[in-house]
Amino acid sequence: MDARTGEVLHSRNADTRLHPASLTKMMTLYVAFQAVERGEIGLDTEVTITRAAANEPPSKLGLRAGQKIRFRYLLRAAAVKSANDAATAIGIALEGSEEAFARRMNRMAQAMGMTNTTFRNAHGLTETGHLSTARDMTLLGRHVIYDFPEYYNLFSRQSADAGIATVRHTNRRFLQSYRGADGIKTGYTVAAGFNLTASAVRGNVRIIATMFGGSSTSARNARVAELLDMGFARAPSNAPLRLPAKPDIGSAGGALLVSEGEPIPERAGKVVAQTGLVSSTILPRARPTPNDSVPEIDGTLIASAIEEAITVDVGELEVPAEPQPDPIELIANAITEEPDLGPPELVTRISTSGGRLWGINVGRFNTRYEAERVLLQVALNETATLDGALRRVTQGARGFDANFVGMSRDTAELACRRLQAVGTQCFMIGTGD
């Protein structure tokens, strides 16, 4: 999407609710930045780590229960290393419990117009009902860039001092390889696949691309690079400007919105955009001068000189001309940026087939995880024929069958022909539902 005009440059499955994984931490950090801005907490406030935060699974900073650490270090660890213990510690420090912080995240999401997102935790590890979409995450990324430019540099740092350790960026491969890339956030769990909200700036145009459900780090990065290229090719160099409302909520209150068309605030003679909604436009933002009165996280004051356009996508990887690799190999060969040690949750779609009694089988696997993984990949690549089908894993004596059910016979036949054409095994089944 070109954020200045609201023109959608490209989208595919942009409103499909899926697991966001650690893209969640963009909201955790956004709320944290707002809390600092409102004076709820200081960057040098000493936070005492709870047992709940210390016990989060990797990726983690290595915090210990009872340990004290400055709030700024938690922000760095969550943004750069995607540390789950740091993210939970941020939420508990601000709201007293993980549940209360998730409610605050959801209020902010609604204020931003993220209508298809529900947060259940601060880190993004798989949890029932913790879902979002590519469009919503792109919208959130845009808010992070423009609402808090003084902190945005965190998302492009190759490494950062997190107090007890120096942490390395989970997205450093993409930041190093794509010209103009300066953020924002990776995400991976078994249930989610490889997710990325990426941003890059060239000249006066900024593109944000979001992808859910990649099969590996390299495949995800390659596809996101294509999306960013598409955005730069399609976005005009100049566009009219309409400032959107900036969401602001209290720690327990409802949303307060800065009305569209209000005077644009200025700082040290430089125009500062207060921006956000996906249908709105973005103002060029200049780098603040050393005299600008803005807080520091890393001892530097960095903001991008940018106009923004957004490209939204979900897992539109090119269909390979040869059989897809075994899902076990996909998982084993992937570089796990934020491993999920808990069981993944299969996202299903309720069938509205009106009594359709056919389905397709796309493989038998040794574990439920493998079957669910393949179902998600096939669903994302074959949306046209499988939309509305229910993904179901059936356990038998010889393994776990990965099935799509609730289809008409014609639809099932078409889906199998398409899958077999690209080397994916498939056969029809009668479900009797």
C-alpha positions as a Markdown table, in Angstrom:
| # | Residue | x | y | z |
|---|---|---|---|---|
| 1 | Met | 0.0 | 0.0 | 0.0 |
| 2 | Asp | 1.1 | 3.5 | -0.8 |
| 3 | Ala | 0.6 | 5.0 | 2.7 |
| 4 | Arg | 0.4 | 8.6 | 1.4 |
| 5 | Thr | -2.6 | 7.9 | -0.8 |
| 6 | Gly | -4.1 | 4.6 | 0.6 |
| 7 | Glu | -3.6 | 2.9 | -2.7 |
| 8 | Val | -3.1 | -0.8 | -2.3 |
| 9 | Leu | -0.1 | -1.8 | -4.4 |
| 10 | His | -0.4 | -5.5 | -3.8 |
| 11 | Ser | -2.1 | -7.9 | -1.4 |
| 12 | Arg | -2.8 | -11.6 | -1.2 |
| 13 | Asn | -4.6 | -13.3 | 1.8 |
| 14 | Ala | -3.9 | -10.0 | 3.6 |
| 15 | Asp | -6.8 | -10.5 | 6.0 |
| 16 | Thr | -6.3 | -14.2 | 6.8 |
| 17 | Arg | -5.9 | -14.7 | 10.6 |
| 18 | Leu | -2.7 | -16.6 | 11.3 |
| 19 | His | -0.1 | -16.9 | 14.0 |
| 20 | Pro | 2.0 | -13.7 | 14.1 |
| 21 | Ala | 4.8 | -15.2 | 16.2 |
| 22 | Ser | 7.3 | -12.6 | 17.3 |
| 23 | Leu | 5.8 | -9.9 | 15.0 |
| 24 | Thr | 3.8 | -9.5 | 18.2 |
| 25 | Lys | 6.7 | -7.8 | 19.8 |
| 26 | Met | 6.2 | -4.7 | 17.6 |
| 27 | Met | 3.0 | -4.0 | 19.7 |
| 28 | Thr | 4.8 | -4.9 | 22.9 |
| 29 | Leu | 7.5 | -2.3 | 22.1 |
| 30 | Tyr | 5.0 | 0.3 | 20.8 |
| 31 | Val | 3.1 | 0.2 | 24.1 |
| 32 | Ala | 6.4 | 0.4 | 25.9 |
| 33 | Phe | 7.5 | 3.4 | 23.9 |
| 34 | Gln | 4.2 | 5.1 | 24.6 |
| 35 | Ala | 4.5 | 4.3 | 28.4 |
| 36 | Val | 7.9 | 6.1 | 28.4 |
| 37 | Glu | 6.5 | 9.0 | 26.5 |
| 38 | Arg | 3.6 | 9.3 | 29.0 |
| 39 | Gly | 6.0 | 9.1 | 32.0 |
| 40 | Glu | 4.6 | 5.8 | 33.3 |
| 41 | Ile | 8.2 | 4.4 | 33.4 |
| 42 | Gly | 11.6 | 5.7 | 32.7 |
| 43 | Leu | 14.3 | 4.2 | 30.4 |
| 44 | Asp | 16.6 | 3.8 | 33.4 |
| 45 | Thr | 13.9 | 2.4 | 35.8 |
| 46 | Glu | 15.2 | -0.8 | 37.4 |
| 47 | Val | 12.8 | -3.6 | 36.6 |
| 48 | Thr | 12.6 | -6.7 | 38.9 |
| 49 | Ile | 12.3 | -9.9 | 36.8 |
| 50 | Thr | 9.5 | -12.2 | 37.8 |
| 51 | Arg | 9.6 | -15.9 | 37.7 |
| 52 | Ala | 7.1 | -15.9 | 34.8 |
| 53 | Ala | 9.4 | -13.8 | 32.7 |
| 54 | Ala | 12.5 | -15.7 | 33.6 |
| 55 | Asn | 10.9 | -19.0 | 32.7 |
| 56 | Glu | 9.9 | -18.1 | 29.1 |
| 57 | Pro | 11.4 | -20.4 | 26.5 |
| 58 | Pro | 14.0 | -19.2 | 24.0 |
| 59 | Ser | 14.7 | -17.0 | 22.3 |
| 60 | Lys | 15.7 | -15.3 | 25.5 |
| 61 | Leu | 18.1 | -12.9 | 27.1 |
| 62 | Gly | 18.8 | -15.2 | 30.0 |
| 63 | Leu | 17.1 | -13.2 | 32.8 |
| 64 | Arg | 16.8 | -14.7 | 36.3 |
| 65 | Ala | 14.0 | -14.3 | 38.7 |
| 66 | Gly | 14.6 | -11.5 | 41.2 |
| 67 | Gln | 17.2 | -9.9 | 39.0 |
| 68 | Lys | 17.0 | -6.2 | 38.4 |
| 69 | Ile | 17.7 | -4.7 | 34.9 |
| 70 | Arg | 17.1 | -1.3 | 33.4 |
| 71 | Phe | 14.0 | -0.9 | 31.2 |
| 72 | Arg | 16.1 | 0.3 | 28.2 |
| 73 | Tyr | 17.9 | -3.1 | 28.1 |
| 74 | Leu | 14.6 | -5.0 | 28.0 |
| 75 | Leu | 13.6 | -2.8 | 25.0 |
| 76 | Arg | 16.8 | -3.6 | 23.2 |
| 77 | Ala | 16.6 | -7.3 | 23.9 |
| 78 | Ala | 13.0 | -7.5 | 22.7 |
| 79 | Ala | 13.6 | -5.5 | 19.5 |
| 80 | Val | 17.0 | -6.9 | 18.5 |
| 81 | Lys | 17.2 | -10.4 | 19.8 |
| 82 | Ser | 13.4 | -10.9 | 20.0 |
| 83 | Ala | 13.9 | -12.1 | 23.6 |
| 84 | Asn | 10.7 | -13.7 | 25.0 |
| 85 | Asp | 11.8 | -13.2 | 28.6 |
| 86 | Ala | 12.4 | -9.5 | 28.0 |
| 87 | Ala | 9.0 | -9.0 | 26.3 |
| 88 | Thr | 7.2 | -10.6 | 29.2 |
| 89 | Ala | 9.2 | -8.5 | 31.7 |
| 90 | Ile | 8.1 | -5.4 | 29.8 |
| 91 | Gly | 4.5 | -6.3 | 30.0 |
| 92 | Ile | 4.5 | -7.2 | 33.7 |
| 93 | Ala | 6.5 | -4.0 | 34.5 |
| 94 | Leu | 3.9 | -1.9 | 32.9 |
| 95 | Glu | 0.6 | -3.6 | 33.8 |
| 96 | Gly | 1.4 | -6.0 | 36.7 |
| 97 | Ser | 0.5 | -9.2 | 34.8 |
| 98 | Glu | 0.7 | -10.7 | 31.4 |
| 99 | Glu | -3.1 | -10.8 | 31.1 |
| 100 | Ala | -3.5 | -7.1 | 31.9 |
| 101 | Phe | -0.8 | -6.2 | 29.4 |
| 102 | Ala | -2.4 | -8.3 | 26.7 |
| 103 | Arg | -5.6 | -6.4 | 27.3 |
| 104 | Arg | -3.7 | -3.1 | 26.8 |
| 105 | Met | -2.2 | -4.4 | 23.6 |
| 106 | Asn | -5.7 | -5.3 | 22.3 |
| 107 | Arg | -7.0 | -1.8 | 23.2 |
| 108 | Met | -4.2 | -0.3 | 21.2 |
| 109 | Ala | -4.7 | -2.7 | 18.3 |
| 110 | Gln | -8.4 | -1.6 | 18.1 |
| 111 | Ala | -7.4 | 2.1 | 18.3 |
| 112 | Met | -5.0 | 1.5 | 15.4 |
| 113 | Gly | -7.7 | -0.2 | 13.3 |
| 114 | Met | -6.2 | -3.7 | 13.6 |
| 115 | Thr | -9.6 | -5.2 | 13.4 |
| 116 | Asn | -8.5 | -8.8 | 12.8 |
| 117 | Thr | -5.9 | -9.1 | 15.6 |
| 118 | Thr | -6.2 | -10.5 | 19.1 |
| 119 | Phe | -3.2 | -10.7 | 21.4 |
| 120 | Arg | -2.9 | -13.1 | 24.3 |
| 121 | Asn | 0.7 | -12.5 | 25.3 |
| 122 | Ala | 3.6 | -10.1 | 24.8 |
| 123 | His | 6.1 | -12.4 | 23.1 |
| 124 | Gly | 4.1 | -14.1 | 20.3 |
| 125 | Leu | 4.6 | -17.8 | 21.2 |
| 126 | Thr | 1.7 | -19.9 | 20.1 |
| 127 | Glu | -1.4 | -19.6 | 22.2 |
| 128 | Thr | -5.0 | -20.2 | 21.5 |
| 129 | Gly | -6.7 | -17.1 | 20.0 |
| 130 | His | -3.4 | -15.2 | 19.6 |
| 131 | Leu | -3.9 | -14.3 | 15.9 |
| 132 | Ser | -3.3 | -11.5 | 13.4 |
| 133 | Thr | -3.0 | -10.7 | 9.7 |
| 134 | Ala | -0.5 | -9.4 | 7.3 |
| 135 | Arg | -2.5 | -6.2 | 6.8 |
| 136 | Asp | -2.7 | -5.6 | 10.6 |
| 137 | Met | 1.0 | -6.2 | 11.1 |
| 138 | Thr | 1.9 | -3.9 | 8.3 |
| 139 | Leu | -0.3 | -1.2 | 9.9 |
| 140 | Leu | 1.4 | -1.8 | 13.2 |
| 141 | Gly | 4.8 | -1.5 | 11.7 |
| 142 | Arg | 3.9 | 1.8 | 10.1 |
| 143 | His | 2.9 | 3.1 | 13.5 |
| 144 | Val | 6.2 | 2.0 | 15.0 |
| 145 | Ile | 8.1 | 3.9 | 12.3 |
| 146 | Tyr | 6.2 | 7.2 | 12.4 |
| 147 | Asp | 4.8 | 7.4 | 15.9 |
| 148 | Phe | 8.2 | 6.8 | 17.6 |
| 149 | Pro | 11.0 | 7.7 | 15.2 |
| 150 | Glu | 13.4 | 8.3 | 18.1 |
| 151 | Tyr | 13.3 | 4.6 | 18.9 |
| 152 | Tyr | 13.0 | 3.2 | 15.4 |
| 153 | Asn | 16.8 | 2.8 | 15.1 |
| 154 | Leu | 16.5 | -0.2 | 17.4 |
| 155 | Phe | 15.0 | -2.3 | 14.6 |
| 156 | Ser | 18.0 | -1.8 | 12.3 |
| 157 | Arg | 20.9 | -2.3 | 14.7 |
| 158 | Gln | 23.0 | -5.4 | 13.9 |
| 159 | Ser | 23.8 | -5.8 | 17.6 |
| 160 | Ala | 23.0 | -4.0 | 20.8 |
| 161 | Asp | 24.1 | -3.9 | 24.5 |
| 162 | Ala | 21.3 | -5.4 | 26.5 |
| 163 | Gly | 23.0 | -5.0 | 29.9 |
| 164 | Ile | 23.9 | -8.5 | 30.7 |
| 165 | Ala | 24.8 | -9.5 | 27.1 |
| 166 | Thr | 25.4 | -8.1 | 23.6 |
| 167 | Val | 22.6 | -9.4 | 21.4 |
| 168 | Arg | 22.5 | -9.8 | 17.6 |
| 169 | His | 19.6 | -8.9 | 15.4 |
| 170 | Thr | 17.4 | -11.8 | 14.2 |
| 171 | Asn | 16.9 | -10.0 | 10.9 |
| 172 | Arg | 20.5 | -9.2 | 10.2 |
| 173 | Arg | 20.6 | -11.3 | 7.0 |
| 174 | Phe | 17.9 | -9.3 | 5.4 |
| 175 | Leu | 19.2 | -5.9 | 6.7 |
| 176 | Gln | 22.6 | -6.7 | 5.2 |
| 177 | Ser | 21.4 | -8.0 | 1.8 |
| 178 | Tyr | 18.5 | -5.6 | 0.8 |
| 179 | Arg | 19.4 | -2.1 | -0.2 |
| 180 | Gly | 17.7 | 0.5 | 2.0 |
| 181 | Ala | 16.4 | -2.0 | 4.6 |
| 182 | Asp | 16.2 | -0.7 | 8.1 |
| 183 | Gly | 13.8 | -3.0 | 10.0 |
| 184 | Ile | 11.4 | -4.2 | 11.3 |
| 185 | Lys | 10.7 | -7.6 | 12.9 |
| 186 | Thr | 11.0 | -11.3 | 12.3 |
| 187 | Gly | 8.9 | -14.1 | 13.7 |
| 188 | Tyr | 9.0 | -17.9 | 13.7 |
| 189 | Thr | 7.2 | -20.7 | 15.4 |
| 190 | Val | 6.3 | -24.1 | 14.1 |
| 191 | Ala | 2.7 | -23.2 | 13.9 |
| 192 | Ala | 3.4 | -19.8 | 12.2 |
| 193 | Gly | 6.2 | -20.5 | 9.8 |
| 194 | Phe | 8.6 | -17.8 | 9.0 |
| 195 | Asn | 7.1 | -14.3 | 9.2 |
| 196 | Leu | 8.6 | -10.9 | 8.5 |
| 197 | Thr | 7.5 | -7.3 | 8.5 |
| 198 | Ala | 10.3 | -5.5 | 6.6 |
| 199 | Ser | 10.8 | -1.9 | 5.8 |
| 200 | Ala | 13.1 | -0.1 | 3.4 |
| 201 | Val | 13.6 | 3.4 | 2.2 |
| 202 | Arg | 14.9 | 4.6 | -1.2 |
| 203 | Gly | 14.8 | 8.3 | -2.0 |
| 204 | Asn | 11.5 | 9.7 | -0.9 |
| 205 | Val | 9.6 | 6.4 | -0.8 |
| 206 | Arg | 9.4 | 3.9 | 2.0 |
| 207 | Ile | 7.9 | 0.5 | 1.5 |
| 208 | Ile | 6.7 | -1.9 | 4.2 |
| 209 | Ala | 6.1 | -5.5 | 3.2 |
| 210 | Thr | 4.6 | -8.2 | 5.5 |
| 211 | Met | 4.7 | -11.9 | 4.8 |
| 212 | Phe | 3.3 | -14.8 | 6.9 |
| 213 | Gly | 4.0 | -18.5 | 6.6 |
| 214 | Gly | 7.3 | -18.7 | 4.8 |
| 215 | Ser | 8.9 | -22.2 | 4.6 |
| 216 | Ser | 12.4 | -21.0 | 5.6 |
| 217 | Thr | 14.4 | -17.9 | 6.4 |
| 218 | Ser | 15.9 | -17.7 | 2.9 |
| 219 | Ala | 12.6 | -18.3 | 1.1 |
| 220 | Arg | 10.9 | -15.7 | 3.3 |
| 221 | Asn | 13.6 | -13.1 | 2.7 |
| 222 | Ala | 13.6 | -13.7 | -1.0 |
| 223 | Arg | 9.8 | -13.2 | -1.3 |
| 224 | Val | 9.8 | -10.1 | 0.9 |
| 225 | Ala | 12.6 | -8.7 | -1.3 |
| 226 | Glu | 10.3 | -9.2 | -4.3 |
| 227 | Leu | 7.4 | -7.5 | -2.5 |
| 228 | Leu | 9.6 | -4.5 | -1.6 |
| 229 | Asp | 10.8 | -4.3 | -5.2 |
| 230 | Met | 7.2 | -4.4 | -6.4 |
| 231 | Gly | 6.3 | -1.6 | -4.0 |
| 232 | Phe | 9.2 | 0.7 | -5.1 |
| 233 | Ala | 8.3 | 0.0 | -8.8 |
| 234 | Arg | 4.6 | 0.9 | -8.3 |
| 235 | Ala | 4.6 | 3.7 | -5.8 |
| 236 | Pro | 4.7 | 7.2 | -7.3 |
| 237 | Ser | 7.6 | 9.4 | -6.3 |
| 238 | Asn | 5.2 | 12.1 | -5.1 |
| 239 | Ala | 1.8 | 11.8 | -3.6 |
| 240 | Pro | -0.7 | 14.1 | -1.7 |
| 241 | Leu | -0.5 | 14.0 | 2.0 |
| 242 | Arg | -3.3 | 13.4 | 4.5 |
| 243 | Leu | -2.3 | 12.9 | 8.1 |
| 244 | Pro | -4.0 | 10.0 | 9.9 |
| 245 | Ala | -5.1 | 9.9 | 13.5 |
| 246 | Lys | -2.5 | 8.8 | 16.0 |
| 247 | Pro | -3.9 | 6.4 | 18.6 |
| 248 | Asp | -3.2 | 7.0 | 22.3 |
| 249 | Ile | -4.7 | 5.0 | 25.1 |
| 250 | Gly | -4.2 | 5.1 | 28.8 |
| 251 | Ser | -3.0 | 2.2 | 30.8 |
| 252 | Ala | -6.6 | 1.4 | 31.7 |
| 253 | Gly | -8.7 | 3.7 | 29.6 |
| 254 | Gly | -10.1 | 3.8 | 26.1 |
| 255 | Ala | -8.5 | 5.1 | 22.9 |
| 256 | Leu | -7.9 | 8.8 | 22.4 |
| 257 | Leu | -7.3 | 9.8 | 18.8 |
| 258 | Val | -5.6 | 12.9 | 17.4 |
| 259 | Ser | -8.1 | 14.1 | 14.8 |
| 260 | Glu | -7.1 | 14.0 | 11.2 |
| 261 | Gly | -6.3 | 17.5 | 9.9 |
| 262 | Glu | -5.0 | 18.9 | 13.2 |
| 263 | Pro | -1.9 | 21.1 | 13.0 |
| 264 | Ile | 1.2 | 19.1 | 12.4 |
| 265 | Pro | 3.6 | 19.4 | 15.4 |
| 266 | Glu | 7.1 | 20.6 | 14.7 |
| 267 | Arg | 10.3 | 19.9 | 16.6 |
| 268 | Ala | 13.4 | 22.1 | 16.1 |
| 269 | Gly | 12.1 | 23.3 | 12.8 |
| 270 | Lys | 11.5 | 19.8 | 11.5 |
| 271 | Val | 8.1 | 18.4 | 10.6 |
| 272 | Val | 7.1 | 15.4 | 12.8 |
| 273 | Ala | 4.4 | 13.1 | 11.5 |
| 274 | Gln | 1.9 | 11.6 | 13.9 |
| 275 | Thr | 0.7 | 8.8 | 11.7 |
| 276 | Gly | -0.8 | 5.4 | 11.5 |
| 277 | Leu | -3.9 | 4.1 | 9.8 |
| 278 | Val | -3.6 | 1.9 | 6.8 |
| 279 | Ser | -5.9 | 4.1 | 4.7 |
| 280 | Ser | -4.0 | 7.3 | 5.5 |
| 281 | Thr | -1.0 | 9.0 | 4.2 |
| 282 | Ile | 2.4 | 9.7 | 5.5 |
| 283 | Leu | 4.5 | 12.9 | 5.9 |
| 284 | Pro | 8.2 | 13.0 | 5.0 |
| 285 | Arg | 10.1 | 12.9 | 8.3 |
| 286 | Ala | 13.5 | 14.5 | 8.8 |
| 287 | Arg | 16.3 | 13.2 | 11.0 |
| 288 | Pro | 16.2 | 15.1 | 14.3 |
| 289 | Thr | 19.1 | 17.4 | 15.2 |
| 290 | Pro | 21.3 | 16.8 | 18.3 |
| 291 | Asn | 19.4 | 19.6 | 20.0 |
| 292 | Asp | 16.1 | 17.8 | 19.6 |
| 293 | Ser | 14.6 | 16.9 | 22.9 |
| 294 | Val | 13.9 | 13.2 | 22.5 |
| 295 | Pro | 14.8 | 10.3 | 24.7 |
| 296 | Glu | 17.6 | 8.0 | 23.9 |
| 297 | Ile | 17.8 | 4.2 | 24.0 |
| 298 | Asp | 21.2 | 3.5 | 22.4 |
| 299 | Gly | 22.9 | 6.8 | 22.9 |
| 300 | Thr | 21.9 | 7.9 | 19.4 |
| 301 | Leu | 19.1 | 9.9 | 18.0 |
| 302 | Ile | 18.0 | 8.4 | 14.7 |
| 303 | Ala | 14.9 | 8.9 | 12.6 |
| 304 | Ser | 14.5 | 8.1 | 9.0 |
| 305 | Ala | 13.8 | 10.7 | 6.3 |
| 306 | Ile | 11.0 | 8.9 | 4.7 |
| 307 | Glu | 7.7 | 8.8 | 2.8 |
| 308 | Glu | 6.1 | 5.4 | 3.1 |
| 309 | Ala | 4.3 | 2.9 | 1.0 |
| 310 | Ile | 3.1 | -0.5 | 2.2 |
| 311 | Thr | 2.9 | -3.8 | 0.5 |
| 312 | Val | 1.0 | -6.5 | 2.2 |
| 313 | Asp | 1.3 | -10.2 | 1.4 |
| 314 | Val | 0.8 | -13.6 | 3.0 |
| 315 | Gly | 3.1 | -16.5 | 2.0 |
| 316 | Glu | 2.8 | -16.0 | -1.8 |
| 317 | Leu | 5.9 | -18.0 | -2.6 |
| 318 | Glu | 6.4 | -19.1 | -6.2 |
| 319 | Val | 5.1 | -22.7 | -6.6 |
| 320 | Pro | 8.2 | -24.9 | -7.3 |
| 321 | Ala | 8.4 | -26.8 | -10.5 |
| 322 | Glu | 9.5 | -29.9 | -8.6 |
| 323 | Pro | 8.2 | -31.8 | -5.6 |
| 324 | Gln | 8.3 | -29.9 | -2.4 |
| 325 | Pro | 10.9 | -31.1 | 0.2 |
| 326 | Asp | 9.8 | -33.2 | 3.1 |
| 327 | Pro | 8.4 | -30.9 | 5.9 |
| 328 | Ile | 10.8 | -32.6 | 8.4 |
| 329 | Glu | 13.7 | -31.3 | 6.3 |
| 330 | Leu | 12.2 | -27.8 | 6.0 |
| 331 | Ile | 12.0 | -27.6 | 9.8 |
| 332 | Ala | 15.4 | -29.2 | 10.4 |
| 333 | Asn | 17.2 | -27.0 | 7.9 |
| 334 | Ala | 15.6 | -23.8 | 8.9 |
| 335 | Ile | 17.5 | -21.3 | 11.1 |
| 336 | Thr | 15.2 | -20.9 | 14.1 |
| 337 | Glu | 15.3 | -17.3 | 15.0 |
| 338 | Glu | 12.7 | -17.6 | 17.8 |
| 339 | Pro | 12.1 | -21.3 | 18.6 |
| 340 | Asp | 8.8 | -22.3 | 20.0 |
| 341 | Leu | 9.2 | -25.0 | 22.7 |
| 342 | Gly | 5.4 | -25.3 | 23.2 |
| 343 | Pro | 3.0 | -27.3 | 21.1 |
| 344 | Pro | 1.9 | -25.5 | 17.9 |
| 345 | Glu | -1.8 | -24.7 | 17.4 |
| 346 | Leu | -3.4 | -25.5 | 14.1 |
| 347 | Val | -5.4 | -22.6 | 12.7 |
| 348 | Thr | -8.5 | -23.9 | 11.1 |
| 349 | Arg | -11.2 | -22.4 | 9.0 |
| 350 | Ile | -14.8 | -23.4 | 9.6 |
| 351 | Ser | -16.3 | -24.9 | 6.5 |
| 352 | Thr | -19.4 | -23.4 | 5.1 |
| 353 | Ser | -19.7 | -26.0 | 2.4 |
| 354 | Gly | -23.4 | -26.8 | 3.1 |
| 355 | Gly | -22.8 | -30.5 | 3.6 |
| 356 | Arg | -20.1 | -31.1 | 1.1 |
| 357 | Leu | -18.8 | -34.6 | 1.7 |
| 358 | Trp | -15.4 | -34.6 | -0.1 |
| 359 | Gly | -11.9 | -33.8 | 0.9 |
| 360 | Ile | -8.3 | -34.4 | -0.1 |
| 361 | Asn | -5.3 | -36.0 | 1.6 |
| 362 | Val | -1.9 | -34.3 | 1.1 |
| 363 | Gly | 0.2 | -36.8 | 3.1 |
| 364 | Arg | 0.8 | -39.0 | 6.1 |
| 365 | Phe | 3.4 | -38.0 | 8.6 |
| 366 | Asn | 5.1 | -39.3 | 11.7 |
| 367 | Thr | 4.0 | -36.5 | 14.0 |
| 368 | Arg | 1.0 | -34.1 | 14.2 |
| 369 | Tyr | 3.4 | -31.2 | 14.0 |
| 370 | Glu | 4.6 | -32.2 | 10.5 |
| 371 | Ala | 1.0 | -32.8 | 9.3 |
| 372 | Glu | -0.1 | -29.4 | 10.5 |
| 373 | Arg | 2.9 | -27.7 | 9.0 |
| 374 | Val | 2.2 | -29.1 | 5.6 |
| 375 | Leu | -1.5 | -28.2 | 5.8 |
| 376 | Leu | -0.7 | -24.6 | 6.5 |
| 377 | Gln | 1.8 | -24.4 | 3.6 |
| 378 | Val | -0.6 | -26.0 | 1.2 |
| 379 | Ala | -3.5 | -23.7 | 2.3 |
| 380 | Leu | -1.4 | -20.6 | 1.8 |
| 381 | Asn | -0.2 | -21.7 | -1.7 |
| 382 | Glu | -3.6 | -22.9 | -2.9 |
| 383 | Thr | -6.0 | -20.3 | -1.5 |
| 384 | Ala | -8.0 | -20.1 | -4.6 |
| 385 | Thr | -9.2 | -23.7 | -4.4 |
| 386 | Leu | -9.0 | -24.4 | -0.7 |
| 387 | Asp | -10.6 | -21.3 | 0.7 |
| 388 | Gly | -13.4 | -22.4 | 3.0 |
| 389 | Ala | -12.1 | -25.9 | 3.5 |
| 390 | Leu | -11.4 | -27.2 | 7.0 |
| 391 | Arg | -7.9 | -28.4 | 7.8 |
| 392 | Arg | -7.9 | -31.6 | 9.8 |
| 393 | Val | -5.2 | -33.9 | 11.1 |
| 394 | Thr | -6.4 | -37.5 | 11.6 |
| 395 | Gln | -4.4 | -39.9 | 13.7 |
| 396 | Gly | -4.3 | -43.5 | 12.6 |
| 397 | Ala | -2.2 | -46.6 | 13.4 |
| 398 | Arg | 0.4 | -45.7 | 10.7 |
| 399 | Gly | 0.7 | -42.0 | 11.4 |
| 400 | Phe | -1.0 | -38.6 | 11.1 |
| 401 | Asp | -3.0 | -37.9 | 7.9 |
| 402 | Ala | -3.1 | -34.2 | 6.7 |
| 403 | Asn | -6.6 | -33.6 | 5.2 |
| 404 | Phe | -8.7 | -30.8 | 3.8 |
| 405 | Val | -12.4 | -31.6 | 4.2 |
| 406 | Gly | -15.8 | -30.0 | 3.6 |
| 407 | Met | -15.3 | -29.7 | -0.2 |
| 408 | Ser | -17.5 | -30.5 | -3.2 |
| 409 | Arg | -16.3 | -33.3 | -5.4 |
| 410 | Asp | -15.4 | -30.9 | -8.2 |
| 411 | Thr | -13.4 | -28.7 | -5.9 |
| 412 | Ala | -11.6 | -31.6 | -4.4 |
| 413 | Glu | -10.7 | -32.9 | -7.9 |
| 414 | Leu | -9.5 | -29.5 | -9.0 |
| 415 | Ala | -7.4 | -29.1 | -5.9 |
| 416 | Cys | -5.7 | -32.5 | -6.4 |
| 417 | Arg | -5.0 | -31.8 | -10.0 |
| 418 | Arg | -3.3 | -28.5 | -9.1 |
| 419 | Leu | -1.3 | -30.0 | -6.3 |
| 420 | Gln | -0.2 | -33.0 | -8.3 |
| 421 | Ala | 0.9 | -30.7 | -11.2 |
| 422 | Val | 3.5 | -29.2 | -8.9 |
| 423 | Gly | 4.6 | -32.5 | -7.4 |
| 424 | Thr | 2.6 | -32.5 | -4.2 |
| 425 | Gln | 1.0 | -35.9 | -3.4 |
| 426 | Cys | -2.8 | -35.7 | -3.2 |
| 427 | Phe | -5.7 | -38.1 | -3.4 |
| 428 | Met | -9.5 | -37.5 | -2.8 |
| 429 | Ile | -11.3 | -38.8 | 0.2 |
| 430 | Gly | -15.0 | -39.2 | 1.1 |
| 431 | Thr | -15.4 | -37.6 | 4.6 |
| 432 | Gly | -19.0 | -38.6 | 5.3 |
| 433 | Asp | -19.5 | -35.3 | 7.3 |
